[in-house]
Structures are given as C-alpha cells and as structure tokens.
C-alpha cells in the first residue's frame, strides 16, 4: 500500500516524488519508458523554475549537467529588441537553463529515488482501481504482465495526452484550439552566444546554445500552415532563418545534427486538478503553447503546490479532498495570467506601432527591460507588464 502513486517520472512527476518522499510520504513512481531517454520538449527552465530547483537543493546538480547558464534573455520584435538579465527571484536567481531532457529527467528521478521514492521504469499505466466512486489504486503493465497497486492517491503526471486524466474522467475547461505548429532541431556551427526569441508576422523563432558547440533552434508558424510545413520541414526552417537577418548571419554554414521534432497538437487548456483519490500535475492538467517556454517551469512550480497539498491532506492537517481542491485553485491563479499572455503571443502577430514604441522605450531603460523580461522569467507579476487579459492580446 502506497500513500501516493505517480504515473510519469519526468519533470513534474519526479519533482513531486522527490518532494513527497522527503516529507516521509511512501511514493511509487512509474514510467512507461526507461532512462536515459528523450522526449519532445523545448527544455528551457525559466529563472522561477531554477529557483525551485535551488529550494530542492539541486542547483549544483543542474549546473553539473554541463549545459550553459542563460545569463541574458533577448526578445527581438524586429523594430525593438529587449535584452538583459531579468529581474531576479527573491532568492537572487536571474538565470535560466536549457538542459536536454535525456540528462535532466534522470537527474530528477535519481534524486527522488535517493529521497526514498520507489521508481519502476518500463511500467505502463492501464486503468484506475475504483471503489465506491473513489480511486484506490491502479492497474499497470510491466513486461507484459498486469499488476495491481493500491494507493491513497493516484497522480497523473503523464503529459498533455494524459491517460490518467482520461480514465478518471477529468474535465477540461478554458480549452482553445492550437494556434501554432512547431518544429525544432539541433545545429553545429551556429554562433549563438545566448538565448534569443524572435517575434515576426506569422513567425516565431528561438535559438538557445546548449553547450559543446550545439544550438537549439525552434520555429513556430500559424497552425493553418501545418500540413504545408511538415511536407518539407527543412525548407520551411531555412526560409524562416533567411527571413531574420540575425539568424541568417549565424546559421549560414551551420549543420543540422539531429532530426526535426515537432507537432501541431498545441491546444491550450486546464483540466480539473483533482477528484476523489486522484490529482493531475504538469502538462496533464495545465498546458500552454510552447511559444512562452513555460512548460518545465510550470511542472516544477505546480509540483511544489501539489506536494504541499498532499502532505497537508495525508498528514491530517486538512481533509485530503479539500486540500487537493485548494491546490487546483492555487494552480489556476498562478498560471492563468501567463496562459492569457501565451495565447496572445501564439497569434504570431507583431505588436502594433504604439505597442512597439512602448517596447522600444522599455528596451532603452535597463530597469524597465529587466522587469519586462522578468514577467516571462516568473519573477515579475505578469499583470504589471501586460495588464489585464484584454490588454495582453493587444500588446502580444
């Protein structure tokens, strides 16, 4: 009998398992894959996520992976460029990282195991066990054999297409169809000193150095172009590079060293965060378009909120179901402002002239630029920079 069983051992699941195990909770963590393995991801951790890793005592481990710290952020709107260090988090963190997932995810999973969580790799989730309307366990598959596990709480950390969410009947709300499609690859020979994002009419691109002379390059286009783009991803990517002189100068002569990875399945939504005996964390319950690079950071911060709720509920400080419901409210309150900004950015429309003038003015003021970048980094409230939701779309 476990206190908590978590389906999905990547960013959200392993972080949650680590936090719970350190609190004395008996945790089972399962994943259908085996580590090390990669997954589709823009793999950028904003300073708010790095700050969470500091709280977990994993900052040195993160740096030890060998991926260079992103000490400056740059958002290039064509007519205005905002660049600098974002406003710091309360603990002073003002840098991001772009660790490859086949290195970062095992690091988190190993930390969870070291804290006392049990990890079963190569184990797939099949269905919940339900008694009197409450989830009391799960059925999983390993090496072709079915196994039943009983638990006080089942957590889905199994991504956007969460099987846990589907099988427990989690409802979705604030659902919006995909606005973009995205593809990325890795390149050698591109002279990119630090991460840079480009916002253009009908086009978004981001380039981030990953160390060892390798650069991550991702491009997003309007979703209605998805069928066209996937017919010749390389040609579409090179056309995007050639449309942005800064990228042209740095990628001319560069060599792609890995295959393109991408999707058009980028709708945004919230799912009900919990129910009788179950909860969702990470992309399972809260998914944004990758244009704002918030996925891994959301996973870490939501895991922190859920861990607090679970410990309070299992420890008797609060009713478990009530504590989990409060987690859902806190998750939505934290995430919703950036959801709105992200939807605006995903329109792939440059700011209007008046908006561009405001951005140019911010770019010329180091303090204003730092706070603008801090809104994306998680250190400055989104509303301070982008205003209310109806204003956010106009700015973005």
C-alpha positions, -999 to 999 in steps of 0.1 A, spaced: 0 0 0 14 33 -11 4 68 0 9 82 -35 14 65 -69 26 89 -96 23 80 -133 50 97 -153 86 101 -140 97 131 -160 98 168 -148 65 171 -129 63 135 -116 99 131 -104 99 166 -88 67 157 -69 80 123 -59 112 139 -45 92 165 -25 68 139 -11 95 113 -3 115 140 16 83 146 37 81 110 46 53 100 22 55 65 7 57 71 -30 56 48 -61 68 65 -94 62 46 -127 71 55 -162 65 35 -194 99 44 -207 134 37 -193 160 63 -186 180 79 -201 156 87 -229 145 119 -246 110 135 -250 96 162 -272 104 195 -253 117 230 -257 136 221 -225 140 257 -212 138 263 -175 129 299 -166 145 315 -135 114 307 -115 120 270 -122 157 273 -114 147 289 -81 125 259 -74 155 236 -81 175 257 -56 149 251 -30 152 213 -37 190 215 -33 195 205 -69 211 237 -83 246 223 -83 233 191 -99 217 212 -126 249 231 -133 268 198 -132 249 186 -163 271 209 -183 245 230 -201 255 267 -201 235 291 -179 214 315 -199 225 347 -182 207 371 -205 174 370 -223 166 387 -256 132 392 -272 135 406 -307 104 422 -322 122 434 -353 115 471 -347 126 468 -310 148 445 -291 146 439 -253 177 424 -239 194 419 -205 191 400 -173 156 395 -160 146 409 -126 157 383 -100 136 360 -80 135 366 -42 165 343 -37 185 362 -63 181 337 -92 181 355 -125 194 329 -150 177 301 -169 190 268 -182 182 247 -213 192 211 -202 184 183 -226 157 161 -212 176 128 -215 200 143 -190 177 164 -168 149 139 -163 171 111 -150 188 136 -126 154 144 -111 143 107 -110 176 97 -93 171 125 -67 136 111 -60 149 76 -55 177 89 -33 150 105 -11 131 72 -7 107 70 -37 103 37 -55 108 40 -93 96 14 -117 108 21 -153 93 3 -183 59 2 -165 28 14 -182 -4 27 -166 -35 9 -176 -65 19 -155 -75 32 -121 -90 9 -94 -122 25 -82 -143 15 -51 -174 34 -41 -166 62 -66 -131 67 -52 -98 59 -69 -80 35 -45 -52 22 -68 -42 14 -103 -36 -14 -127 -2 -13 -145 17 -34 -170 53 -44 -169 70 -69 -192 36 -80 -205 23 -88 -170 -5 -69 -152 -1 -58 -117 -25 -41 -92 -12 -14 -69 -32 1 -41 -26 37 -31 -43 65 -12 -38 89 -41 -32 84 -78 -14 113 -96 -13 118 -133 20 134 -144 18 117 -178 17 147 -201 -7 165 -224 -24 134 -236 -27 120 -201 -42 86 -199 -48 91 -162 -68 122 -169 -89 103 -194 -95 73 -173 -105 92 -141 -128 114 -161 -110 147 -155 -129 176 -172 -113 202 -193 -120 240 -194 -107 271 -210 -99 250 -240 -85 268 -270 -76 251 -304 -39 251 -314 -28 285 -329 6 273 -340 27 244 -352 63 239 -341 94 221 -351 129 221 -337 163 206 -343 200 210 -331 227 225 -352 265 227 -351 284 258 -362 258 284 -353 273 313 -335 246 320 -309 260 334 -276 228 333 -256 191 326 -260 172 349 -283 135 349 -293 121 365 -325 85 377 -329 75 384 -365 44 385 -385 33 348 -389 66 335 -375 82 329 -341 118 315 -336 140 309 -307 177 299 -307 195 288 -275 231 275 -271 232 240 -255 269 237 -250 295 217 -269 290 239 -300 254 228 -303 225 252 -307 188 245 -303 166 262 -330 128 261 -329 104 277 -353 66 282 -350 42 290 -378 4 296 -378 -14 263 -373 -32 266 -407 2 261 -423 9 228 -405 2 205 -435 24 226 -457 53 229 -432 55 192 -424 58 183 -461 93 199 -461 103 210 -426 139 217 -435 129 241 -463 104 259 -441 130 262 -413 157 276 -436 131 300 -451 124 312 -415 162 316 -409 166 336 -441 137 359 -432 155 370 -400 189 386 -407 203 379 -372 196 342 -377 209 343 -413 242 356 -402 246 329 -376 232 298 -392 246 302 -427 270 273 -430 257 256 -398 250 219 -399 219 201 -386 230 172 -364 197 157 -352 163 151 -368 135 176 -367 110 171 -339 76 189 -338 39 188 -337 7 207 -345 -10 193 -314 -6 225 -293 -41 233 -280 -42 251 -246 -64 240 -216 -68 235 -180 -81 202 -166 -98 197 -133 -69 194 -109 -83 167 -86 -111 143 -77 -118 115 -53 -84 98 -49 -67 114 -78 -49 146 -89 -31 159 -120 2 178 -123 23 193 -151 10 192 -187 -16 166 -176 -36 194 -160 -22 227 -174 -9 231 -210 2 262 -228 16 268 -263 54 265 -262 58 300 -275 63 313 -240 86 285 -229 68 278 -196 63 240 -196 91 228 -174 88 257 -151 51 251 -147 58 215 -140 82 223 -111 60 250 -96 28 230 -98 45 200 -83 55 222 -54 19 234 -49 6 198 -51 32 184 -27 22 210 -1 -15 200 -5 -8 162 -4 14 165 28 -13 185 45 -41 162 34 -23 129 42 -10 142 75 -44 152 88 -38 189 89 -66 192 63 -91 170 46 -73 155 16 -100 162 -10 -104 198 3 -66 203 3 -64 190 -33 -92 212 -44 -74 242 -29 -43 231 -49 -64 234 -81 -75 269 -72 -39 280 -64 -26 263 -96 -51 282 -118 -45 315 -101 -7 312 -106 -9 300 -142 -38 318 -157 -21 352 -163 6 336 -184 -20 315 -202 -35 347 -214 -2 362 -224 8 330 -242 -24 329 -262 -16 364 -273 19 355 -283 7 325 -302 -12 347 -326 22 353 -341 14 389 -347 40 417 -341 29 445 -317 10 474 -333 30 506 -338 20 521 -304 29 488 -287 62 487 -305 70 522 -294 63 512 -258 86 482 -261 113 503 -276 111 527 -247 114 498 -222 143 484 -241 161 518 -236 156 516 -199 176 489 -182 152 486 -152 121 485 -173 138 460 -196 147 438 -166 111 438 -154 97 431 -189 120 400 -191 111 392 -155 74 387 -165 85 358 -188 110 346 -163 85 343 -134 100 370 -112 76 398 -120 38 395 -119 25 393 -155 -2 419 -149 24 445 -141 38 443 -176 10 431 -198 -20 444 -180 -54 427 -179 -62 398 -203 -80 421 -228 -49 443 -229 -25 413 -231 -36 403 -266 -31 438 -279 4 440 -266 13 405 -277 
